[in-house]
Amino acid sequence: MADDHDSHIDEPMAEHEDIGHADYATEITYRIDITPKLIYSILTPFIWNKFGEQLKAVLPISAFLFIFQLAVLRQGIEDAIGITVDRVVGLLEAEEIVRESTAASESN
């Protein structure tokens, strides 16, 4: 009784001894569908880590400014939240610019 992996061979092995590995070379290609879920799963840890660092750095002053905008300037909650998020994103961009310029000056 032959093994399952040998059952598909119809010809004797003697006829296949002259064939080298190059004759069996096949190109293997992979198709990966780029979906929004895949992009989200790749980018979320990076973005959340960076955003979290900035949020921890500016949270005390942002909380004070948020309360100041609500109590003293009488701005709406939506405006105060939008301005706070803009500050954090601006700091994130500034930090990346500083990192890139520092890396460029170190490489020269």
CNS distance restraints for C-alpha pairs under 8 A (distance, minus, plus):
assign (resid   2 and name CA) (resid   6 and name CA) 6.32 0.50 0.50
assign (resid   2 and name CA) (resid   7 and name CA) 6.29 0.50 0.50
assign (resid   3 and name CA) (resid   7 and name CA) 6.42 0.50 0.50
assign (resid   4 and name CA) (resid   8 and name CA) 7.90 0.50 0.50
assign (resid  11 and name CA) (resid  15 and name CA) 7.30 0.50 0.50
assign (resid  12 and name CA) (resid  16 and name CA) 7.67 0.50 0.50
assign (resid  13 and name CA) (resid  17 and name CA) 6.66 0.50 0.50
assign (resid  19 and name CA) (resid  23 and name CA) 6.58 0.50 0.50
assign (resid  20 and name CA) (resid  24 and name CA) 7.46 0.50 0.50
assign (resid  21 and name CA) (resid  25 and name CA) 6.57 0.50 0.50
assign (resid  34 and name CA) (resid  38 and name CA) 6.28 0.50 0.50
assign (resid  34 and name CA) (resid  39 and name CA) 7.07 0.50 0.50
assign (resid  35 and name CA) (resid  39 and name CA) 6.37 0.50 0.50
assign (resid  36 and name CA) (resid  40 and name CA) 6.01 0.50 0.50
assign (resid  37 and name CA) (resid  41 and name CA) 6.11 0.50 0.50
assign (resid  38 and name CA) (resid  42 and name CA) 6.24 0.50 0.50
assign (resid  39 and name CA) (resid  43 and name CA) 6.04 0.50 0.50
assign (resid  40 and name CA) (resid  44 and name CA) 5.58 0.50 0.50
assign (resid  41 and name CA) (resid  45 and name CA) 7.45 0.50 0.50
assign (resid  42 and name CA) (resid  46 and name CA) 7.70 0.50 0.50
assign (resid  43 and name CA) (resid  47 and name CA) 6.05 0.50 0.50
assign (resid  44 and name CA) (resid  48 and name CA) 5.67 0.50 0.50
assign (resid  45 and name CA) (resid  49 and name CA) 5.92 0.50 0.50
assign (resid  46 and name CA) (resid  50 and name CA) 6.34 0.50 0.50
assign (resid  47 and name CA) (resid  51 and name CA) 5.90 0.50 0.50
assign (resid  48 and name CA) (resid  52 and name CA) 5.66 0.50 0.50
assign (resid  49 and name CA) (resid  53 and name CA) 6.27 0.50 0.50
assign (resid  50 and name CA) (resid  54 and name CA) 6.50 0.50 0.50
assign (resid  50 and name CA) (resid  92 and name CA) 7.27 0.50 0.50
assign (resid  51 and name CA) (resid  55 and name CA) 6.01 0.50 0.50
assign (resid  51 and name CA) (resid  88 and name CA) 7.58 0.50 0.50
assign (resid  51 and name CA) (resid  89 and name CA) 7.68 0.50 0.50
assign (resid  51 and name CA) (resid  92 and name CA) 6.96 0.50 0.50
assign (resid  52 and name CA) (resid  56 and name CA) 6.13 0.50 0.50
assign (resid  53 and name CA) (resid  57 and name CA) 6.31 0.50 0.50
assign (resid  54 and name CA) (resid  58 and name CA) 6.15 0.50 0.50
assign (resid  54 and name CA) (resid  88 and name CA) 6.21 0.50 0.50
assign (resid  54 and name CA) (resid  91 and name CA) 6.97 0.50 0.50
assign (resid  54 and name CA) (resid  92 and name CA) 6.37 0.50 0.50
assign (resid  55 and name CA) (resid  59 and name CA) 5.42 0.50 0.50
assign (resid  55 and name CA) (resid  88 and name CA) 6.44 0.50 0.50
assign (resid  58 and name CA) (resid  62 and name CA) 5.77 0.50 0.50
assign (resid  58 and name CA) (resid  88 and name CA) 7.06 0.50 0.50
assign (resid  59 and name CA) (resid  63 and name CA) 5.83 0.50 0.50
assign (resid  60 and name CA) (resid  64 and name CA) 6.42 0.50 0.50
assign (resid  61 and name CA) (resid  65 and name CA) 6.14 0.50 0.50
assign (resid  62 and name CA) (resid  66 and name CA) 5.86 0.50 0.50
assign (resid  62 and name CA) (resid  84 and name CA) 6.17 0.50 0.50
assign (resid  63 and name CA) (resid  67 and name CA) 6.24 0.50 0.50
assign (resid  64 and name CA) (resid  68 and name CA) 6.10 0.50 0.50
assign (resid  65 and name CA) (resid  69 and name CA) 5.98 0.50 0.50
assign (resid  66 and name CA) (resid  70 and name CA) 6.31 0.50 0.50
assign (resid  66 and name CA) (resid  80 and name CA) 5.71 0.50 0.50
assign (resid  66 and name CA) (resid  81 and name CA) 7.26 0.50 0.50
assign (resid  66 and name CA) (resid  84 and name CA) 6.95 0.50 0.50
assign (resid  67 and name CA) (resid  71 and name CA) 5.93 0.50 0.50
assign (resid  68 and name CA) (resid  72 and name CA) 5.36 0.50 0.50
assign (resid  68 and name CA) (resid  73 and name CA) 6.74 0.50 0.50
assign (resid  69 and name CA) (resid  73 and name CA) 4.84 0.50 0.50
assign (resid  69 and name CA) (resid  74 and name CA) 6.11 0.50 0.50
assign (resid  69 and name CA) (resid  75 and name CA) 5.68 0.50 0.50
assign (resid  69 and name CA) (resid  80 and name CA) 6.25 0.50 0.50
assign (resid  70 and name CA) (resid  74 and name CA) 4.87 0.50 0.50
assign (resid  70 and name CA) (resid  75 and name CA) 5.21 0.50 0.50
assign (resid  70 and name CA) (resid  76 and name CA) 6.55 0.50 0.50
assign (resid  70 and name CA) (resid  77 and name CA) 6.86 0.50 0.50
assign (resid  70 and name CA) (resid  80 and name CA) 6.98 0.50 0.50
assign (resid  71 and name CA) (resid  75 and name CA) 7.90 0.50 0.50
assign (resid  75 and name CA) (resid  79 and name CA) 6.34 0.50 0.50
assign (resid  75 and name CA) (resid  80 and name CA) 6.53 0.50 0.50
assign (resid  76 and name CA) (resid  80 and name CA) 6.33 0.50 0.50
assign (resid  77 and name CA) (resid  81 and name CA) 6.03 0.50 0.50
assign (resid  78 and name CA) (resid  82 and name CA) 6.03 0.50 0.50
assign (resid  79 and name CA) (resid  83 and name CA) 6.12 0.50 0.50
assign (resid  80 and name CA) (resid  84 and name CA) 6.19 0.50 0.50
assign (resid  81 and name CA) (resid  85 and name CA) 6.18 0.50 0.50
assign (resid  82 and name CA) (resid  86 and name CA) 6.10 0.50 0.50
assign (resid  83 and name CA) (resid  87 and name CA) 6.27 0.50 0.50
assign (resid  84 and name CA) (resid  88 and name CA) 6.50 0.50 0.50
assign (resid  85 and name CA) (resid  89 and name CA) 6.20 0.50 0.50
assign (resid  86 and name CA) (resid  90 and name CA) 5.95 0.50 0.50
assign (resid  87 and name CA) (resid  91 and name CA) 6.17 0.50 0.50
assign (resid  88 and name CA) (resid  92 and name CA) 6.21 0.50 0.50
assign (resid  89 and name CA) (resid  93 and name CA) 6.26 0.50 0.50
assign (resid  90 and name CA) (resid  94 and name CA) 6.13 0.50 0.50
assign (resid  91 and name CA) (resid  95 and name CA) 6.02 0.50 0.50
assign (resid  92 and name CA) (resid  96 and name CA) 6.37 0.50 0.50
assign (resid  93 and name CA) (resid  97 and name CA) 6.27 0.50 0.50
assign (resid  94 and name CA) (resid  98 and name CA) 6.22 0.50 0.50
assign (resid  95 and name CA) (resid  99 and name CA) 6.19 0.50 0.50
assign (resid  96 and name CA) (resid 100 and name CA) 6.12 0.50 0.50
assign (resid  97 and name CA) (resid 101 and name CA) 6.13 0.50 0.50
assign (resid  98 and name CA) (resid 102 and name CA) 5.98 0.50 0.50
assign (resid  99 and name CA) (resid 103 and name CA) 6.06 0.50 0.50
assign (resid 100 and name CA) (resid 104 and name CA) 6.07 0.50 0.50
assign (resid 101 and name CA) (resid 105 and name CA) 6.10 0.50 0.50
assign (resid 102 and name CA) (resid 106 and name CA) 6.13 0.50 0.50
assign (resid 103 and name CA) (resid 107 and name CA) 6.23 0.50 0.50
assign (resid 104 and name CA) (resid 108 and name CA) 6.59 0.50 0.50
